[in-house]
Amino acid sequence: ADNVQNPPPPPRRTLGDYGQRYDGEVANQGFQQANPVTFDIKNTKLTALKENQYPGSESQCPNLHLCNFYEACDY
């Protein structure tokens, strides 16, 4: 029987790890969007979305909230 040991797996990284700073440099500089898109969000849309935030309570239906969200965004 060989006494070969496998190296330990690399540490599990989360999306938040890519935004951490290491030695004063931003770690996510190589993690850029392939096709960045610019768009304009009207203030009335932002106000409507801020006023109708999902509270996460069991009494409110998340699907109904998404329907209202899509309607506010004119999807």
mmCIF file of the N, C-alpha and C atoms, coordinates in Angstrom:
data_MODEL
# 
_entry.id   MODEL 
# 
loop_
_atom_site.group_PDB 
_atom_site.id 
_atom_site.type_symbol 
_atom_site.label_atom_id 
_atom_site.label_alt_id 
_atom_site.label_comp_id 
_atom_site.label_asym_id 
_atom_site.label_entity_id 
_atom_site.label_seq_id 
_atom_site.pdbx_PDB_ins_code 
_atom_site.Cartn_x 
_atom_site.Cartn_y 
_atom_site.Cartn_z 
_atom_site.occupancy 
_atom_site.B_iso_or_equiv 
_atom_site.pdbx_formal_charge 
_atom_site.auth_seq_id 
_atom_site.auth_comp_id 
_atom_site.auth_asym_id 
_atom_site.auth_atom_id 
_atom_site.pdbx_PDB_model_num 
ATOM 1   N N  . ALA A 1 1  ? 0.837   -1.176 0.000   1.00 0.00 ? 1  ALA A N  1 
ATOM 2   C CA . ALA A 1 1  ? 0.000   0.000  0.000   1.00 0.00 ? 1  ALA A CA 1 
ATOM 3   C C  . ALA A 1 1  ? 0.883   1.241  0.000   1.00 0.00 ? 1  ALA A C  1 
ATOM 4   N N  . ASP A 1 2  ? 0.596   2.126  -0.904  1.00 0.00 ? 2  ASP A N  1 
ATOM 5   C CA . ASP A 1 2  ? 1.350   3.378  -0.980  1.00 0.00 ? 2  ASP A CA 1 
ATOM 6   C C  . ASP A 1 2  ? 0.928   4.294  0.160   1.00 0.00 ? 2  ASP A C  1 
ATOM 7   N N  . ASN A 1 3  ? 1.852   5.052  0.638   1.00 0.00 ? 3  ASN A N  1 
ATOM 8   C CA . ASN A 1 3  ? 1.579   6.014  1.704   1.00 0.00 ? 3  ASN A CA 1 
ATOM 9   C C  . ASN A 1 3  ? 1.484   7.426  1.122   1.00 0.00 ? 3  ASN A C  1 
ATOM 10  N N  . VAL A 1 4  ? 0.786   7.581  -0.017  1.00 0.00 ? 4  VAL A N  1 
ATOM 11  C CA . VAL A 1 4  ? 0.685   8.862  -0.701  1.00 0.00 ? 4  VAL A CA 1 
ATOM 12  C C  . VAL A 1 4  ? -0.503  9.633  -0.131  1.00 0.00 ? 4  VAL A C  1 
ATOM 13  N N  . GLN A 1 5  ? -0.241  10.870 0.244   1.00 0.00 ? 5  GLN A N  1 
ATOM 14  C CA . GLN A 1 5  ? -1.316  11.704 0.763   1.00 0.00 ? 5  GLN A CA 1 
ATOM 15  C C  . GLN A 1 5  ? -1.670  12.756 -0.280  1.00 0.00 ? 5  GLN A C  1 
ATOM 16  N N  . ASN A 1 6  ? -2.954  12.942 -0.486  1.00 0.00 ? 6  ASN A N  1 
ATOM 17  C CA . ASN A 1 6  ? -3.413  13.980 -1.401  1.00 0.00 ? 6  ASN A CA 1 
ATOM 18  C C  . ASN A 1 6  ? -3.287  15.332 -0.723  1.00 0.00 ? 6  ASN A C  1 
ATOM 19  N N  . PRO A 1 7  ? -2.953  16.370 -1.507  1.00 0.00 ? 7  PRO A N  1 
ATOM 20  C CA . PRO A 1 7  ? -2.886  17.703 -0.899  1.00 0.00 ? 7  PRO A CA 1 
ATOM 21  C C  . PRO A 1 7  ? -4.278  18.148 -0.456  1.00 0.00 ? 7  PRO A C  1 
ATOM 22  N N  . PRO A 1 8  ? -4.355  18.991 0.558   1.00 0.00 ? 8  PRO A N  1 
ATOM 23  C CA . PRO A 1 8  ? -5.671  19.449 1.016   1.00 0.00 ? 8  PRO A CA 1 
ATOM 24  C C  . PRO A 1 8  ? -6.329  20.294 -0.065  1.00 0.00 ? 8  PRO A C  1 
ATOM 25  N N  . PRO A 1 9  ? -7.663  20.282 -0.118  1.00 0.00 ? 9  PRO A N  1 
ATOM 26  C CA . PRO A 1 9  ? -8.349  21.100 -1.130  1.00 0.00 ? 9  PRO A CA 1 
ATOM 27  C C  . PRO A 1 9  ? -8.143  22.579 -0.831  1.00 0.00 ? 9  PRO A C  1 
ATOM 28  N N  . PRO A 1 10 ? -8.213  23.418 -1.875  1.00 0.00 ? 10 PRO A N  1 
ATOM 29  C CA . PRO A 1 10 ? -8.063  24.855 -1.632  1.00 0.00 ? 10 PRO A CA 1 
ATOM 30  C C  . PRO A 1 10 ? -9.232  25.362 -0.790  1.00 0.00 ? 10 PRO A C  1 
ATOM 31  N N  . PRO A 1 11 ? -9.031  26.460 -0.067  1.00 0.00 ? 11 PRO A N  1 
ATOM 32  C CA . PRO A 1 11 ? -10.133 26.989 0.756   1.00 0.00 ? 11 PRO A CA 1 
ATOM 33  C C  . PRO A 1 11 ? -11.298 27.413 -0.121  1.00 0.00 ? 11 PRO A C  1 
ATOM 34  N N  . ARG A 1 12 ? -12.492 27.206 0.381   1.00 0.00 ? 12 ARG A N  1 
ATOM 35  C CA . ARG A 1 12 ? -13.701 27.579 -0.355  1.00 0.00 ? 12 ARG A CA 1 
ATOM 36  C C  . ARG A 1 12 ? -13.822 29.093 -0.380  1.00 0.00 ? 12 ARG A C  1 
ATOM 37  N N  . ARG A 1 13 ? -14.000 29.661 -1.555  1.00 0.00 ? 13 ARG A N  1 
ATOM 38  C CA . ARG A 1 13 ? -14.125 31.107 -1.691  1.00 0.00 ? 13 ARG A CA 1 
ATOM 39  C C  . ARG A 1 13 ? -15.574 31.463 -1.981  1.00 0.00 ? 13 ARG A C  1 
ATOM 40  N N  . THR A 1 14 ? -15.999 32.588 -1.441  1.00 0.00 ? 14 THR A N  1 
ATOM 41  C CA . THR A 1 14 ? -17.333 33.095 -1.713  1.00 0.00 ? 14 THR A CA 1 
ATOM 42  C C  . THR A 1 14 ? -17.217 34.343 -2.570  1.00 0.00 ? 14 THR A C  1 
ATOM 43  N N  . LEU A 1 15 ? -18.333 34.829 -3.083  1.00 0.00 ? 15 LEU A N  1 
ATOM 44  C CA . LEU A 1 15 ? -18.319 36.020 -3.914  1.00 0.00 ? 15 LEU A CA 1 
ATOM 45  C C  . LEU A 1 15 ? -17.765 37.215 -3.150  1.00 0.00 ? 15 LEU A C  1 
ATOM 46  N N  . GLY A 1 16 ? -18.031 37.285 -1.859  1.00 0.00 ? 16 GLY A N  1 
ATOM 47  C CA . GLY A 1 16 ? -17.517 38.381 -1.049  1.00 0.00 ? 16 GLY A CA 1 
ATOM 48  C C  . GLY A 1 16 ? -16.000 38.391 -0.958  1.00 0.00 ? 16 GLY A C  1 
ATOM 49  N N  . ASP A 1 17 ? -15.370 37.216 -1.104  1.00 0.00 ? 17 ASP A N  1 
ATOM 50  C CA . ASP A 1 17 ? -13.914 37.158 -1.057  1.00 0.00 ? 17 ASP A CA 1 
ATOM 51  C C  . ASP A 1 17 ? -13.277 37.933 -2.206  1.00 0.00 ? 17 ASP A C  1 
ATOM 52  N N  . TYR A 1 18 ? -13.947 38.037 -3.318  1.00 0.00 ? 18 TYR A N  1 
ATOM 53  C CA . TYR A 1 18 ? -13.379 38.713 -4.479  1.00 0.00 ? 18 TYR A CA 1 
ATOM 54  C C  . TYR A 1 18 ? -13.332 40.229 -4.301  1.00 0.00 ? 18 TYR A C  1 
ATOM 55  N N  . GLY A 1 19 ? -14.047 40.767 -3.354  1.00 0.00 ? 19 GLY A N  1 
ATOM 56  C CA . GLY A 1 19 ? -14.039 42.198 -3.114  1.00 0.00 ? 19 GLY A CA 1 
ATOM 57  C C  . GLY A 1 19 ? -13.125 42.601 -1.974  1.00 0.00 ? 19 GLY A C  1 
ATOM 58  N N  . GLN A 1 20 ? -12.478 41.626 -1.340  1.00 0.00 ? 20 GLN A N  1 
ATOM 59  C CA . GLN A 1 20 ? -11.594 41.922 -0.215  1.00 0.00 ? 20 GLN A CA 1 
ATOM 60  C C  . GLN A 1 20 ? -10.290 42.552 -0.697  1.00 0.00 ? 20 GLN A C  1 
ATOM 61  N N  . ARG A 1 21 ? -9.714  43.385 0.137   1.00 0.00 ? 21 ARG A N  1 
ATOM 62  C CA . ARG A 1 21 ? -8.433  44.020 -0.188  1.00 0.00 ? 21 ARG A CA 1 
ATOM 63  C C  . ARG A 1 21 ? -7.297  43.178 0.398   1.00 0.00 ? 21 ARG A C  1 
ATOM 64  N N  . TYR A 1 22 ? -6.276  42.979 -0.403  1.00 0.00 ? 22 TYR A N  1 
ATOM 65  C CA . TYR A 1 22 ? -5.082  42.273 0.040   1.00 0.00 ? 22 TYR A CA 1 
ATOM 66  C C  . TYR A 1 22 ? -3.878  43.162 -0.248  1.00 0.00 ? 22 TYR A C  1 
ATOM 67  N N  . ASP A 1 23 ? -3.107  43.477 0.739   1.00 0.00 ? 23 ASP A N  1 
ATOM 68  C CA . ASP A 1 23 ? -1.903  44.304 0.598   1.00 0.00 ? 23 ASP A CA 1 
ATOM 69  C C  . ASP A 1 23 ? -2.184  45.616 -0.116  1.00 0.00 ? 23 ASP A C  1 
ATOM 70  N N  . GLY A 1 24 ? -3.353  46.217 0.137   1.00 0.00 ? 24 GLY A N  1 
ATOM 71  C CA . GLY A 1 24 ? -3.674  47.511 -0.443  1.00 0.00 ? 24 GLY A CA 1 
ATOM 72  C C  . GLY A 1 24 ? -4.193  47.460 -1.861  1.00 0.00 ? 24 GLY A C  1 
ATOM 73  N N  . GLU A 1 25 ? -4.313  46.274 -2.445  1.00 0.00 ? 25 GLU A N  1 
ATOM 74  C CA . GLU A 1 25 ? -4.823  46.164 -3.810  1.00 0.00 ? 25 GLU A CA 1 
ATOM 75  C C  . GLU A 1 25 ? -6.189  45.500 -3.784  1.00 0.00 ? 25 GLU A C  1 
ATOM 76  N N  . VAL A 1 26 ? -7.032  45.888 -4.711  1.00 0.00 ? 26 VAL A N  1 
ATOM 77  C CA . VAL A 1 26 ? -8.355  45.280 -4.799  1.00 0.00 ? 26 VAL A CA 1 
ATOM 78  C C  . VAL A 1 26 ? -8.211  43.937 -5.499  1.00 0.00 ? 26 VAL A C  1 
ATOM 79  N N  . ALA A 1 27 ? -8.727  42.890 -4.883  1.00 0.00 ? 27 ALA A N  1 
ATOM 80  C CA . ALA A 1 27 ? -8.549  41.539 -5.405  1.00 0.00 ? 27 ALA A CA 1 
ATOM 81  C C  . ALA A 1 27 ? -9.374  41.281 -6.655  1.00 0.00 ? 27 ALA A C  1 
ATOM 82  N N  . ASN A 1 28 ? -10.429 42.041 -6.889  1.00 0.00 ? 28 ASN A N  1 
ATOM 83  C CA . ASN A 1 28 ? -11.322 41.736 -8.003  1.00 0.00 ? 28 ASN A CA 1 
ATOM 84  C C  . ASN A 1 28 ? -10.982 42.509 -9.273  1.00 0.00 ? 28 ASN A C  1 
ATOM 85  N N  . GLN A 1 29 ? -9.784  43.040 -9.408  1.00 0.00 ? 29 GLN A N  1 
ATOM 86  C CA . GLN A 1 29 ? -9.451  43.797 -10.605 1.00 0.00 ? 29 GLN A CA 1 
ATOM 87  C C  . GLN A 1 29 ? -9.551  42.938 -11.855 1.00 0.00 ? 29 GLN A C  1 
ATOM 88  N N  . GLY A 1 30 ? -9.290  41.654 -11.755 1.00 0.00 ? 30 GLY A N  1 
ATOM 89  C CA . GLY A 1 30 ? -9.400  40.774 -12.914 1.00 0.00 ? 30 GLY A CA 1 
ATOM 90  C C  . GLY A 1 30 ? -10.810 40.248 -13.113 1.00 0.00 ? 30 GLY A C  1 
ATOM 91  N N  . PHE A 1 31 ? -11.720 40.586 -12.230 1.00 0.00 ? 31 PHE A N  1 
ATOM 92  C CA . PHE A 1 31 ? -13.094 40.092 -12.278 1.00 0.00 ? 31 PHE A CA 1 
ATOM 93  C C  . PHE A 1 31 ? -13.980 41.213 -12.790 1.00 0.00 ? 31 PHE A C  1 
ATOM 94  N N  . GLN A 1 32 ? -13.897 41.481 -14.084 1.00 0.00 ? 32 GLN A N  1 
ATOM 95  C CA . GLN A 1 32 ? -14.641 42.568 -14.708 1.00 0.00 ? 32 GLN A CA 1 
ATOM 96  C C  . GLN A 1 32 ? -15.742 42.001 -15.598 1.00 0.00 ? 32 GLN A C  1 
ATOM 97  N N  . GLN A 1 33 ? -16.781 42.786 -15.815 1.00 0.00 ? 33 GLN A N  1 
ATOM 98  C CA . GLN A 1 33 ? -17.859 42.372 -16.697 1.00 0.00 ? 33 GLN A CA 1 
ATOM 99  C C  . GLN A 1 33 ? -17.350 42.264 -18.124 1.00 0.00 ? 33 GLN A C  1 
ATOM 100 N N  . ALA A 1 34 ? -17.817 41.251 -18.842 1.00 0.00 ? 34 ALA A N  1 
ATOM 101 C CA . ALA A 1 34 ? -17.402 41.081 -20.230 1.00 0.00 ? 34 ALA A CA 1 
ATOM 102 C C  . ALA A 1 34 ? -18.055 42.126 -21.125 1.00 0.00 ? 34 ALA A C  1 
ATOM 103 N N  . ASN A 1 35 ? -19.327 42.401 -20.919 1.00 0.00 ? 35 ASN A N  1 
ATOM 104 C CA . ASN A 1 35 ? -20.067 43.371 -21.726 1.00 0.00 ? 35 ASN A CA 1 
ATOM 105 C C  . ASN A 1 35 ? -20.812 44.324 -20.810 1.00 0.00 ? 35 ASN A C  1 
ATOM 106 N N  . PRO A 1 36 ? -20.114 45.329 -20.261 1.00 0.00 ? 36 PRO A N  1 
ATOM 107 C CA . PRO A 1 36 ? -20.808 46.240 -19.352 1.00 0.00 ? 36 PRO A CA 1 
ATOM 108 C C  . PRO A 1 36 ? -21.918 47.008 -20.061 1.00 0.00 ? 36 PRO A C  1 
ATOM 109 N N  . VAL A 1 37 ? -23.020 47.187 -19.365 1.00 0.00 ? 37 VAL A N  1 
ATOM 110 C CA . VAL A 1 37 ? -24.192 47.870 -19.919 1.00 0.00 ? 37 VAL A CA 1 
ATOM 111 C C  . VAL A 1 37 ? -24.474 49.086 -19.042 1.00 0.00 ? 37 VAL A C  1 
ATOM 112 N N  . THR A 1 38 ? -24.767 50.206 -19.670 1.00 0.00 ? 38 THR A N  1 
ATOM 113 C CA . THR A 1 38 ? -25.169 51.379 -18.908 1.00 0.00 ? 38 THR A CA 1 
ATOM 114 C C  . THR A 1 38 ? -26.651 51.626 -19.154 1.00 0.00 ? 38 THR A C  1 
ATOM 115 N N  . PHE A 1 39 ? -27.337 52.035 -18.126 1.00 0.00 ? 39 PHE A N  1 
ATOM 116 C CA . PHE A 1 39 ? -28.756 52.331 -18.258 1.00 0.00 ? 39 PHE A CA 1 
ATOM 117 C C  . PHE A 1 39 ? -29.125 53.390 -17.236 1.00 0.00 ? 39 PHE A C  1 
ATOM 118 N N  . ASP A 1 40 ? -30.246 54.006 -17.450 1.00 0.00 ? 40 ASP A N  1 
ATOM 119 C CA . ASP A 1 40 ? -30.703 55.090 -16.593 1.00 0.00 ? 40 ASP A CA 1 
ATOM 120 C C  . ASP A 1 40 ? -31.937 54.632 -15.828 1.00 0.00 ? 40 ASP A C  1 
ATOM 121 N N  . ILE A 1 41 ? -31.913 54.780 -14.528 1.00 0.00 ? 41 ILE A N  1 
ATOM 122 C CA . ILE A 1 41 ? -33.068 54.441 -13.698 1.00 0.00 ? 41 ILE A CA 1 
ATOM 123 C C  . ILE A 1 41 ? -33.697 55.754 -13.242 1.00 0.00 ? 41 ILE A C  1 
ATOM 124 N N  . LYS A 1 42 ? -34.944 55.935 -13.570 1.00 0.00 ? 42 LYS A N  1 
ATOM 125 C CA . LYS A 1 42 ? -35.654 57.173 -13.213 1.00 0.00 ? 42 LYS A CA 1 
ATOM 126 C C  . LYS A 1 42 ? -35.873 57.247 -11.707 1.00 0.00 ? 42 LYS A C  1 
ATOM 127 N N  . ASN A 1 43 ? -35.851 58.455 -11.171 1.00 0.00 ? 43 ASN A N  1 
ATOM 128 C CA . ASN A 1 43 ? -36.062 58.652 -9.736  1.00 0.00 ? 43 ASN A CA 1 
ATOM 129 C C  . ASN A 1 43 ? -37.424 58.156 -9.277  1.00 0.00 ? 43 ASN A C  1 
ATOM 130 N N  . THR A 1 44 ? -38.436 58.267 -10.132 1.00 0.00 ? 44 THR A N  1 
ATOM 131 C CA . THR A 1 44 ? -39.766 57.786 -9.741  1.00 0.00 ? 44 THR A CA 1 
ATOM 132 C C  . THR A 1 44 ? -39.751 56.276 -9.554  1.00 0.00 ? 44 THR A C  1 
ATOM 133 N N  . LYS A 1 45 ? -38.973 55.570 -10.371 1.00 0.00 ? 45 LYS A N  1 
ATOM 134 C CA . LYS A 1 45 ? -38.860 54.111 -10.223 1.00 0.00 ? 45 LYS A CA 1 
ATOM 135 C C  . LYS A 1 45 ? -38.167 53.765 -8.916  1.00 0.00 ? 45 LYS A C  1 
ATOM 136 N N  . LEU A 1 46 ? -37.074 54.473 -8.627  1.00 0.00 ? 46 LEU A N  1 
ATOM 137 C CA . LEU A 1 46 ? -36.343 54.205 -7.387  1.00 0.00 ? 46 LEU A CA 1 
ATOM 138 C C  . LEU A 1 46 ? -37.212 54.472 -6.166  1.00 0.00 ? 46 LEU A C  1 
ATOM 139 N N  . THR A 1 47 ? -37.968 55.549 -6.206  1.00 0.00 ? 47 THR A N  1 
ATOM 140 C CA . THR A 1 47 ? -38.856 55.876 -5.087  1.00 0.00 ? 47 THR A CA 1 
ATOM 141 C C  . THR A 1 47 ? -39.903 54.786 -4.900  1.00 0.00 ? 47 THR A C  1 
ATOM 142 N N  . ALA A 1 48 ? -40.497 54.344 -6.002  1.00 0.00 ? 48 ALA A N  1 
ATOM 143 C CA . ALA A 1 48 ? -41.523 53.295 -5.920  1.00 0.00 ? 48 ALA A CA 1 
ATOM 144 C C  . ALA A 1 48 ? -40.934 52.002 -5.358  1.00 0.00 ? 48 ALA A C  1 
ATOM 145 N N  . LEU A 1 49 ? -39.716 51.673 -5.756  1.00 0.00 ? 49 LEU A N  1 
ATOM 146 C CA . LEU A 1 49 ? -39.089 50.442 -5.263  1.00 0.00 ? 49 LEU A CA 1 
ATOM 147 C C  . LEU A 1 49 ? -38.703 50.558 -3.800  1.00 0.00 ? 49 LEU A C  1 
ATOM 148 N N  . LYS A 1 50 ? -38.241 51.728 -3.379  1.00 0.00 ? 50 LYS A N  1 
ATOM 149 C CA . LYS A 1 50 ? -37.867 51.929 -1.980  1.00 0.00 ? 50 LYS A CA 1 
ATOM 150 C C  . LYS A 1 50 ? -39.078 51.884 -1.066  1.00 0.00 ? 50 LYS A C  1 
ATOM 151 N N  . GLU A 1 51 ? -40.214 52.389 -1.551  1.00 0.00 ? 51 GLU A N  1 
ATOM 152 C CA . GLU A 1 51 ? -41.424 52.421 -0.728  1.00 0.00 ? 51 GLU A CA 1 
ATOM 153 C C  . GLU A 1 51 ? -42.067 51.046 -0.599  1.00 0.00 ? 51 GLU A C  1 
ATOM 154 N N  . ASN A 1 52 ? -41.764 50.147 -1.523  1.00 0.00 ? 52 ASN A N  1 
ATOM 155 C CA . ASN A 1 52 ? -42.405 48.836 -1.517  1.00 0.00 ? 52 ASN A CA 1 
ATOM 156 C C  . ASN A 1 52 ? -41.360 47.735 -1.390  1.00 0.00 ? 52 ASN A C  1 
ATOM 157 N N  . GLN A 1 53 ? -40.535 47.792 -0.355  1.00 0.00 ? 53 GLN A N  1 
ATOM 158 C CA . GLN A 1 53 ? -39.514 46.772 -0.162  1.00 0.00 ? 53 GLN A CA 1 
ATOM 159 C C  . GLN A 1 53 ? -40.129 45.536 0.466   1.00 0.00 ? 53 GLN A C  1 
ATOM 160 N N  . TYR A 1 54 ? -39.576 44.388 0.114   1.00 0.00 ? 54 TYR A N  1 
ATOM 161 C CA . TYR A 1 54 ? -40.070 43.118 0.656   1.00 0.00 ? 54 TYR A CA 1 
ATOM 162 C C  . TYR A 1 54 ? -39.601 42.965 2.099   1.00 0.00 ? 54 TYR A C  1 
ATOM 163 N N  . PRO A 1 55 ? -40.548 42.847 3.050   1.00 0.00 ? 55 PRO A N  1 
ATOM 164 C CA . PRO A 1 55 ? -40.158 42.765 4.455   1.00 0.00 ? 55 PRO A CA 1 
ATOM 165 C C  . PRO A 1 55 ? -39.671 41.379 4.868   1.00 0.00 ? 55 PRO A C  1 
ATOM 166 N N  . GLY A 1 56 ? -39.974 40.360 4.070   1.00 0.00 ? 56 GLY A N  1 
ATOM 167 C CA . GLY A 1 56 ? -39.530 39.008 4.403   1.00 0.00 ? 56 GLY A CA 1 
ATOM 168 C C  . GLY A 1 56 ? -40.396 38.298 5.417   1.00 0.00 ? 56 GLY A C  1 
ATOM 169 N N  . SER A 1 57 ? -41.535 38.879 5.765   1.00 0.00 ? 57 SER A N  1 
ATOM 170 C CA . SER A 1 57 ? -42.403 38.226 6.752   1.00 0.00 ? 57 SER A CA 1 
ATOM 171 C C  . SER A 1 57 ? -43.146 37.060 6.101   1.00 0.00 ? 57 SER A C  1 
ATOM 172 N N  . GLU A 1 58 ? -43.532 36.109 6.926   1.00 0.00 ? 58 GLU A N  1 
ATOM 173 C CA . GLU A 1 58 ? -44.234 34.925 6.419   1.00 0.00 ? 58 GLU A CA 1 
ATOM 174 C C  . GLU A 1 58 ? -45.626 35.265 5.908   1.00 0.00 ? 58 GLU A C  1 
ATOM 175 N N  . SER A 1 59 ? -46.173 36.403 6.333   1.00 0.00 ? 59 SER A N  1 
ATOM 176 C CA . SER A 1 59 ? -47.523 36.769 5.931   1.00 0.00 ? 59 SER A CA 1 
ATOM 177 C C  . SER A 1 59 ? -47.569 37.379 4.529   1.00 0.00 ? 59 SER A C  1 
ATOM 178 N N  . GLN A 1 60 ? -46.416 37.749 3.977   1.00 0.00 ? 60 GLN A N  1 
ATOM 179 C CA . GLN A 1 60 ? -46.405 38.359 2.645   1.00 0.00 ? 60 GLN A CA 1 
ATOM 180 C C  . GLN A 1 60 ? -45.862 37.368 1.620   1.00 0.00 ? 60 GLN A C  1 
ATOM 181 N N  . CYS A 1 61 ? -46.532 37.277 0.504   1.00 0.00 ? 61 CYS A N  1 
ATOM 182 C CA . CYS A 1 61 ? -46.159 36.340 -0.554  1.00 0.00 ? 61 CYS A CA 1 
ATOM 183 C C  . CYS A 1 61 ? -44.998 36.915 -1.374  1.00 0.00 ? 61 CYS A C  1 
ATOM 184 N N  . PRO A 1 62 ? -43.867 36.206 -1.454  1.00 0.00 ? 62 PRO A N  1 
ATOM 185 C CA . PRO A 1 62 ? -42.741 36.728 -2.236  1.00 0.00 ? 62 PRO A CA 1 
ATOM 186 C C  . PRO A 1 62 ? -43.050 36.819 -3.725  1.00 0.00 ? 62 PRO A C  1 
ATOM 187 N N  . ASN A 1 63 ? -43.875 35.908 -4.238  1.00 0.00 ? 63 ASN A N  1 
ATOM 188 C CA . ASN A 1 63 ? -44.220 35.953 -5.667  1.00 0.00 ? 63 ASN A CA 1 
ATOM 189 C C  . ASN A 1 63 ? -45.071 37.180 -5.999  1.00 0.00 ? 63 ASN A C  1 
ATOM 190 N N  . LEU A 1 64 ? -45.966 37.535 -5.101  1.00 0.00 ? 64 LEU A N  1 
ATOM 191 C CA . LEU A 1 64 ? -46.775 38.741 -5.301  1.00 0.00 ? 64 LEU A CA 1 
ATOM 192 C C  . LEU A 1 64 ? -45.874 39.975 -5.265  1.00 0.00 ? 64 LEU A C  1 
ATOM 193 N N  . HIS A 1 65 ? -44.909 39.969 -4.360  1.00 0.00 ? 65 HIS A N  1 
ATOM 194 C CA . HIS A 1 65 ? -43.973 41.089 -4.290  1.00 0.00 ? 65 HIS A CA 1 
ATOM 195 C C  . HIS A 1 65 ? -43.180 41.199 -5.599  1.00 0.00 ? 65 HIS A C  1 
ATOM 196 N N  . LEU A 1 66 ? -42.725 40.072 -6.149  1.00 0.00 ? 66 LEU A N  1 
ATOM 197 C CA . LEU A 1 66 ? -41.999 40.097 -7.419  1.00 0.00 ? 66 LEU A CA 1 
ATOM 198 C C  . LEU A 1 66 ? -42.872 40.617 -8.549  1.00 0.00 ? 66 LEU A C  1 
ATOM 199 N N  . CYS A 1 67 ? -44.143 40.253 -8.554  1.00 0.00 ? 67 CYS A N  1 
ATOM 200 C CA . CYS A 1 67 ? -45.060 40.779 -9.575  1.00 0.00 ? 67 CYS A CA 1 
ATOM 201 C C  . CYS A 1 67 ? -45.138 42.302 -9.478  1.00 0.00 ? 67 CYS A C  1 
ATOM 202 N N  . ASN A 1 68 ? -45.262 42.814 -8.259  1.00 0.00 ? 68 ASN A N  1 
ATOM 203 C CA . ASN A 1 68 ? -45.296 44.266 -8.068  1.00 0.00 ? 68 ASN A CA 1 
ATOM 204 C C  . ASN A 1 68 ? -43.975 44.909 -8.458  1.00 0.00 ? 68 ASN A C  1 
ATOM 205 N N  . PHE A 1 69 ? -42.874 44.230 -8.165  1.00 0.00 ? 69 PHE A N  1 
ATOM 206 C CA . PHE A 1 69 ? -41.552 44.738 -8.535  1.00 0.00 ? 69 PHE A CA 1 
ATOM 207 C C  . PHE A 1 69 ? -41.432 44.842 -10.055 1.00 0.00 ? 69 PHE A C  1 
ATOM 208 N N  . TYR A 1 70 ? -41.809 43.778 -10.761 1.00 0.00 ? 70 TYR A N  1 
ATOM 209 C CA . TYR A 1 70 ? -41.734 43.789 -12.224 1.00 0.00 ? 70 TYR A CA 1 
ATOM 210 C C  . TYR A 1 70 ? -42.633 44.884 -12.814 1.00 0.00 ? 70 TYR A C  1 
ATOM 211 N N  . GLU A 1 71 ? -43.791 45.057 -12.222 1.00 0.00 ? 71 GLU A N  1 
ATOM 212 C CA . GLU A 1 71 ? -44.706 46.099 -12.696 1.00 0.00 ? 71 GLU A CA 1 
ATOM 213 C C  . GLU A 1 71 ? -44.104 47.480 -12.476 1.00 0.00 ? 71 GLU A C  1 
ATOM 214 N N  . ALA A 1 72 ? -43.480 47.690 -11.316 1.00 0.00 ? 72 ALA A N  1 
ATOM 215 C CA . ALA A 1 72 ? -42.852 48.983 -11.030 1.00 0.00 ? 72 ALA A CA 1 
ATOM 216 C C  . ALA A 1 72 ? -41.692 49.272 -12.006 1.00 0.00 ? 72 ALA A C  1 
ATOM 217 N N  . CYS A 1 73 ? -41.048 48.205 -12.433 1.00 0.00 ? 73 CYS A N  1 
ATOM 218 C CA . CYS A 1 73 ? -39.918 48.358 -13.372 1.00 0.00 ? 73 CYS A CA 1 
ATOM 219 C C  . CYS A 1 73 ? -40.369 48.332 -14.829 1.00 0.00 ? 73 CYS A C  1 
ATOM 220 N N  . ASP A 1 74 ? -41.664 48.191 -15.053 1.00 0.00 ? 74 ASP A N  1 
ATOM 221 C CA . ASP A 1 74 ? -42.242 48.132 -16.411 1.00 0.00 ? 74 ASP A CA 1 
ATOM 222 C C  . ASP A 1 74 ? -41.679 46.979 -17.231 1.00 0.00 ? 74 ASP A C  1 
ATOM 223 N N  . TYR A 1 75 ? -41.586 45.814 -16.607 1.00 0.00 ? 75 TYR A N  1 
ATOM 224 C CA . TYR A 1 75 ? -41.108 44.647 -17.357 1.00 0.00 ? 75 TYR A CA 1 
ATOM 225 C C  . TYR A 1 75 ? -42.240 44.160 -18.214 1.00 0.00 ? 75 TYR A C  1 
# 
